[in-house]
């Protein structure tokens, strides 16, 4: 089951709840008893490997020649 982040409309308390995708439970704040709404979660992105930077796909601008 996915985890959802909820933020209280009254006090700003943040909680994480697990429930099914098709469910829409009425979540109540544990601190003040106020209504909580779903918030967009923070997602960390890590790019690994080559090809993610502007310098990876560029040519150096100079033609490389073999030394004699």
Beta strands, then each sheet from edge to edge (+ up, - down):
strand 1: 3-8
strand 2: 14-18
strand 3: 36-39
sheet 1: 2+ 1- 3+
end
